[in-house]
Amino acid sequence: MSPASTDTTSTATPGAVASTKATAIAYETISEDKLDATFVDYIDLAVKTRGGKVLTTSDEWFAESHNLLTAAAPVSRKGHFTPRGAWFDGWETRRHGPDFDWCVIQLGYPGMIAGFEVDTAFFTGNHSPFVSVEGFVAGIPFATVADSDGMEGIGSRHHDSIDASAVPDSTKGWEHINWVPILPKVALNPDARHGFKLSQPTSSFFTHIRFRMYPDGGVARLRVYGEVHQVLPEDKGEVFDLAAVGTGGRVEAFSDAHFGNPSNLLLPGRGHDMSDGWETKRSRAPGHVDWCLVRLATAGHPTLIEIDTAHYMGNPPKSVTLHGFTASDTQHEYPIVLLEETPVKAHKQNFFEVLASASSGTAISAVKVFMIPDGGIKRIRVFGSQSWPANHIPATSLIGKRQPLPDENTWNLLTLQAESITKEAFAPWGQVIEVPFYDPNAIKINHGTAQKFSHIGQFANWRSYAVDDKAIARDGNKSQDRAHPVDIVPATSNIAILQCCKPIETREIGVKLLERHPYSSQMFVPMGGDGNGGFVVVVAKDRLSDGMPDMTTLKAFMVKNSQGINYKPNVWHHPMVVTGRPVTFLTITHESGVGKDDCEEYWFKDEAEDAGSENGIAALVRI
């Protein structure tokens, strides 16, 4: 169904937002089946993922105007209602308003506009019958690219680069803007995608547009296709991201985009989830590789490659390789190896230096990224300079520096939830020291003024002079399959005070090591505990292979500070961690003064490295 007839000049309504009398650019209507192919060489300048945002609007009673710029296709929730009416994924205004409704959109990147897509998906009976688009240019004193890291990281060169003094600070202020007509008043059909390609891209760039709906109604999505207004460093030796969309980089071709388009690779920041990266379908054929071809913003000399696999935890490629092509190699027949096949880590920024011979050679105009065999990549940065040699990268720059996500070093770790301690659950590792709820063996003492609970813990010393096989069997310490020692330095009881003055401030404990006392039990009894606060006990059993702690048997318990615990000899446990407030413990351990006999530590360095943790943490305990 094709749109109805259209006006070819913009209109103005007295008392409404100001407009100009200039004539809009000629355009052609693009059918839905040809829409994607028509704008394949352009990017959406207004989409939220590139920093586009709605600054102000005349009305958004039923659905908010910022939905227009959502990257994902619109969805339907038929039958779902909000307090203001039926829910729609788009912008919808109230009925019977002025002659038109409008919103002002700041483009994510200033650019020359080539056309528009207006989607009225699921708007049936309430779509806007006509729309138009006008443009405005605010001052853009851009910082140099290398200094424009911004809140969203490398390549974030949109909102903060516009001169705020040139932009109205109120809805009223936008009424006095001298808008430039771009797309005249065109007709829309319900529940349909509409394409409008300008006869030629605008000769000047725009920073803002005004989108008008006549007279009211709803639109699901607005795409503003065009080319980024390119601003390159004046210093040709300055290093910046040659591939960033903000400087004019774009994806020209690719093998597959089943789960995510490779154009996402060039966006700023590290993204939000797997929806805003490049992900291909699973390959089954031997020797398969996926690839995409990136046209750089300008020919340059790459020095550093960043492959960011953020959020791709179970599906990054096994490895990657990058080839470069010069401007004269238009058929991409003579690749220059920038990065040989190299494994990449999941959910991490991977940095690789470009081969020196490639950096200093002929300037590269395009790069081809290969994923072997398939998978997902969030971002690709090709850092380099327009001339050779490149300048030194300033110490303040984010180039080549990791900007870790909150879970970047913990996502692949063994994670367990601490549970409330009970005598039965803790029995393999020791005893819980507490007043029993009921003990038939309790006796009255001190003329009936006190009650005594006996044998609530088993204090053990495995040194040869102090124990025998019967004692070890009685205490249950044979569970560790460790015979009592011979020819060892005798030990004496050490009754000590342990003050834990700094309670943990987070809800997670990072496990880097465990310790054990090979020949002695160890008792911790809070002094003056009233049940407020407490401590955390983390234990593990031995590996059968070498007696070191078995990560798969980790167990964590929450203990009140009105309770105590007694570890059996040779039990792997975490150093004391207190919660809520400081705790002072009475501790009893048999010690000989021989370090390895009194206490043995095991650091989970290999386990942490295998999990991709860079801070030595091998497991997380949630409390």
Buried (B, 14 or more C-beta within 10 A) or exposed (E): EEBEEBBEEBBEEEEBBEBBEBEBBEBEEBEBEEBEEBBEEBBBBBBBBBBBBBBBBBBBBBBBBBBBBBBEEBEEEEEEEEEEEBBBBBBBBBEEBBBBBBBBBBBBBBBBBBBBBBBBBBBEEBBBBBBBBBBBBBEBEBBBBBBBBBEBBBBBBBBBBBEEEEBBEEEEEBEEBEBBBBBBBBBBBBBBBBBBBBEEBBEEBBBBBBBBBBBBBBBBBBBBBBBBBBBBBEBBBBBBBBBBBBBBBBBBBBBBBEBBBBBBBBBBBBBEEBBBBBBBEEBEEEEBBBBBBBBBBBBBBBBBBBBBBBBBBEBBBEBBBBBBBBEEBEEBEEBBBBBEEBEBEBBBBBBBEBBEEBBEBBBBBBBBBBBBBBBBBBBBBBBBBBBBEBBEBEEEBBBBBBBBBEEBBBBBBBEBEBEEBEEEEBEBBBBBBBEEEEBEEEEEEEEEEEEEEEEBBBBBBBBBEBBEEEBBEEBBBEBBEBEBBEEBBEBEEBEEEEEBEEBBEEEBBBBBBBBBBBBBBBBBBBEEBEEEBBBBBBBBBBBEEEBBBBBEEBBBBBBBBBBBBBBBBBBBBBEBBBBEEEBBBBBBBBBBEEEEBBBBEBEBEEBBEEBBBEEBBBBBBEB
